[in-house]
């Protein structure tokens, strides 16, 4: 069987992938204060995932080695990584 090096990753990243939950507020609350937030945004991130995406955007073939769940958050992260 022929080996195709053109498909091999040039960069391997081992690290975390997180789904950040972000809500914007008008003011930063002080201890004990309650403030109302705006819309909830789900933003893919994590040190490893961010580095893998950055390398892919620079044109490198990247392999990301991490752990993800088989739930909505995991699927969202996987989709974001696949489209980077």
Secondary structure by P-SEA (a helix, b strand, c coil): cccccccccccccbbbbbbbbbbbbcccccccbbbbbcbbbbbbbcaaaaaaaaaaaacccccccccccccaaaaaaaaaaaac
